[in-house]
């Protein structure tokens, strides 16, 4: 795991990803608490905030993958950070003046810009790492996620308590700027940044965008493994959408209505520590078991943990179940993260991500929309946990029957996909 950091470009990208996402979580956590405090009897505002994060994907999904494959991937990544920093300044001004509608609009725009970051960064990582390092990289990314959960929510809450929402947004601004500077300092070969030749945004007319987007669809649809794995990303959308609001809702409205802010810190610590442990465990298991096995096992265990959490009779047991979920969730991500770069051609990674991300976010948004409409009038928080958890476990069982037949296909995936695209 530590050997991979000898790759200077990977180290810089890793730190850039860390700072960018940490800043976002600090600001988003603080803004969520700001809404819950200022509009205590309108929990729908918190759900709308999450929708402003997910819905932009459905607006720009046809562009993000094409841009990542056609335009300089390094420039795409650091410009996303710089523009996000500028929009965070506008967000700060809007919040200070109490323009709630404008604030949601800026969040929507900033989120839309940020969607171009991941396909470009993922494609760069694929190009600068060796095949045997993909699973290690996925494990490290999971450790970053655990640190976000461990420190991001706690820091965001601490800053909100002591310095206010404005200081949290300033943290966002600094983090985006630092991330952009780190990416700018990377020295990445042109065959990685521009695998399909040098192009500019002016070259991306509607004809080119449509052709490349259609090619990305053909790339996926002509390979059974990629088609099957899309189901996992559908479920990630469901669980991400649910977990963006489920813990804070069940703490505030069931377990600790008068101390939910403090409990939010504790649950972040529990989830962060267990995800970190699960990331290390998952990286070890990736050396012992097939990546298919990790995906199946992780889905079933995570699903059962979410269901048990929803029906916990007290907050201690809820924390225990969330901790179990934190241990098992990284196993899924490491399985997928280690497998995907092995089966996707580096020239097509942006367009593949361009299809995966909107599918993920579509179901993220659908889940949040359903919660906004149904909770608390028609659906209890326990049943929201049950729906999310049972969906995960069911797909795990489905994959237990489907994925083994692709064991041999992994080594020939690129050839088969390229034949499908050429047809």
Beta strands, then each sheet from edge to edge (+ up, - down):
end
